[in-house]
Amino acid sequence: MDWSRELIRNEFLETANRRAWQAEILGDLMAFATTQVPWYRRQFRQLGIDGKDIQCVEDLAQLPVLTREELQANGDQLLAEGLPDGHRIDRKVSTSGSTGQPVEVWHSEHSIMMVGIMTQRELRWQRFDPAGTLAMIRSLHELENPHDKQTQPLDHSYHYPRWFNVGNHFQTGPGIGFADTNPVDKQVAWLDRLDPDYLIAQATRLEQLALAYQHHAPPASLRALRAYAQQLTPQMQERIETVFGVPVYQSYALNEAGPVAGQCREGGRLHVHMENCLVEVLNANDKPCGPGEIGRIIVTPLANAAMPLIRYDTGDLGELAVGPCPCGRTLPAFTAIHGRYRRLALQPRDSWAYWIAIQRALSPSLIAAELLAPIRQYQLHQYRNQSYELRIRASETLSDAFHHHIRKFWEQATGEPTHPLAIVQMDEIPWGRALKFENFTSDFVPPPDNEPLTRS
Ligand SMILES: [Zn+2]
């Protein structure tokens, strides 16, 4: 099959043609789930639904949403008893929930292949030159070869002939990796030596690099950045792009479903990979959200026969775009993914506003350069009694002017003195149990537990 031609055709389909395409895929999925998946066989029977009744995205509303807890408890029932011709099981992808049972999803070879194909599509949208050198600042376990018995020093450079995932299917330049547990100044020195074309790192890592690069120019060779794992807020994006002088792109992927959406260059929207999943955004009444309404993101993966999930509740919040995108692509798209880690529902309602107040206070356009200059890392923490602590690592003692600046934005956001903020300077900001650094932590939220699907 000529993949690239089909993918490009799909990106510009008329709505009616897309719906016809989806109806066909959905029909196949329902027939397969009915015959091969015990969980759905029983569920359809109990609901009195024939798989043939589900013919379009709207019909999916007849089926209940599959929760993360149901997936955790019923993995064996969701596993397909048999696979279509030519499909094979590839691997189990586990999301290590630090608060309890992990979520485990078996993926087929086809499903894993989609990670490489969809990532390549995103890189095409973002005009990456695949012949370039990709620097990767990632967690050690993602960089290490599991078969390599020899332990390398922490500041080891890991060399790969190709980029992760994409390089399994396409010719690419080399990838070079460095552990994100190295101190930021070591990461800076490593990047300066490397002169890479592109850099991928967790969103908060890119932000810390941007803070560190305030004082000397980042590598002139860099052409674009990719952020993964955490939500990239508009303020983080501004901070990063101001310092690096190149665009930063984000993608939205899940261990359970693979790549869901990637950002186009022209409109900045996150377009859904229609070949890999169907997306619904639902409000509190489980109805589709209207324009501009933020709701729960529900995905139905389409490429994983090993363990079909129908209407899986991601726990993430998002907002679907309306009207045409400047890039001309007709794929459904998000204007934003909010609350990348199932947290908003657990936190008191106004928490997000305080977080945004801190984000705004540190926006390059709203803070004096000399106040931002010493800042190396920050983290806002919310305590159970709804007091907050802004933890700062800085190269010098924070000035009174800095304290005053932060308080001004805080008071504007809170409007009342009931949510006190302490500003604390620290030599090291604690990491918690997660594999990634979070710049907004809360005692209302268990440690974040989603990791990238595979090495993207
Ligand atoms: Zn677009």
Boltz pocket constraint, residues with backbone or C-beta under 6 A from the ligand:
constraints:
  - pocket:
      binder: B
      contacts: [[A, 264], [A, 265], [A, 266], [A, 267], [A, 268], [A, 269], [A, 271], [A, 325], [A, 326], [A, 327], [A, 328], [A, 329]]
      max_distance: 6.0
